[in-house]
Amino acid sequence: MLYTRRDMGKVALAALPLARAIGAPKINSKVDGVQVGAITYSFGGMNLDDVIKAYMDIGLGEMELMSNTAETAAGAPTPPQGAGRGQGRGPGGPGGGQGRGPGGAGRAAAPRTPRPPMTEEQIAAARATPRAQELLKWRKELSMDKFKDVRKKVNDAGIDIEILCFNMNEAITDDEIDYAFVMAKTLGAKAISTSTQVTVAKRVAPFAEKHKMLIGFHGHDNDADPNETGSLESYAKALSYGKFNGVNLDIGHFTAANYDAIAFIKENHARITNLHVKDRKKDHGPNVVWGEGDTPIKPVLQLVKKEKYKFPANIELEYPVPEGSDRVAEVKKCLAYMKQALA
């Protein structure tokens, strides 16, 4: 176990509201009752301080914090150059936490072909790599006070950490799954989002139950692989493992897989941790500038508004940043689009 009962008691205390710095009131980014925010992945490789500045500049008061951004701010060892992309089996240590899945930067998703689950030998080899061992050792020795500091820095800027995005893969250890929930609670998050496999969703369920925290499985559009959350069947299977297993619905990827986001939200709203808002073309098409794809962004947001759903709708910038622009400017455009869609 990475944490003792005494550690858990400290986490419970950390979950109490932290005082905000004088002169930094809460940023209100609710639009007609819909909580709008962004995942920090939208800002590329920015460090936490720069991400906070971006949120303040844009006017976003709700953050879905990538675990690698939080861990880097807490002093985690730096991954090798070029690490941090990939779907689940990337080089972010035995349990990942460092990247996102395919479908970014305007490209269509990775080839939609089934992959067999990792064998015990492959899992053992992944856990034995120097990077995996280095990160695991750091996580075991880390004081959760480091994440209290991260939370305070974000909160003092008027921003709430609503979701911790902690990506996992099949090589994640049970201790690291538990660590993810303790980390989320310490940061003040209400839920976890994760890109992972259905086999991992089964292992995660008892920990979500233990911590009484919803974990949303982030879907892509690989509906050909039953071990990836890309088909309706794989979502149903992941949810069946426990009542705290939920969905981080990416309406762009969902549309690219030719599914109906409106119908899915109506049926599963109680199990949704948050939305990822982006625009993609159907038939596994690319990410595009909002308004140029097939994703029903306005109807989805209007549904959330009408039904008063409490989960946040988070911007995830994945289309190519136009020449002469930058990520902050593009996220501002996305926010303006959402405001107009909710008018």
C-alpha positions, 0 to 999 in steps of 0.5 A: 500500500502506498498510503496508511489509514493516517494518511487517509485521515490527512486527505480527508482534512485536505478535502475541506475548502481552502481559503482563497488569496485576497484579491483572487475571487472565484472565477465564474465560468458558468454559462446559463447554468452550465459549468464550462471549463477546460482540460489542461491538455488543451494547453500542450506542455505548459507548466502549472503556473502558465496554465493558471495564467491562461485560465485567468486570462481566458476566464475559466474557473473550472479545471480538469487537471492532467496528472502529469502537470500536477506531478511535475509541479510536485517534483516528479522526475522528468520523463524522457524527451518525447514521452507523454503521448499514446493511448494507455500503453505510453511511457508514463510509467507503469500506470501512465498518467502522462498522455492522451489517446489518439485523435489529436492535432487534427488527425483521424484516430489511430488504426481501428484494429483490435489489440490483444490484452497485454500478457503477464510477461508484457505487464512485468516487462513494462513495470520493470523499465527504468522509467516505470521504476523511477516514477513508482519509487517517487510516488511511494515516497511522495508526501501528499502535502505536495498536492495540497500546495498544488491545490492551493496555488490553483484555488488561490487564482480563483480556479477549482479543480473539478476533475483529475485526469489520470490516464492508466494502462494495463501495467498499472499497479493496484497501489497506483490505482489507489494513489490516483484516488488519494491524489484526486481527493487531495487536489479537491477533485470530485471525480477522475477521468481516464483513458484506459482499457476495459480490462483496467476498468474492472480492476479500478471498480473496487477502488472507486467503491472504496473511495466513493468517487466516480471515475469517468472512462474517456472514450475514443472512436476505436469501436473495432477493439472491444478492450477500448472504450470506443463502442457502446458495448465497451462502455456498457461493460465498463459501467457494469463493473461498479456503480462508481464506474462512469463516463467522461464522454468526448462528444467529438470522438463519439460523433466520429464513431457515428454514435448519437451523443444526445441519446447517450447523455439522456440515458447515462447522465447520472454516470457522466463525470464530465464532457470533452467538447471538440468538433470532429467529422463523422466516419472517424474523420479528423478534428476540425475548427469548431463549427466545421465538423459534425459534432452536435455541440450546440444541441448537447450544450442546450440539453445540459442547460435544459436538464440542469445537469451538474457535470462540467463541459470541458474544452479539449483543444485538439484541432491544429493551431492556425499559423499566427495563433496560439493555444490560449487564443484558440481556447478563447475562441472555443469558449466564445463558441460555447457561450454563443451556443448556450445563448 
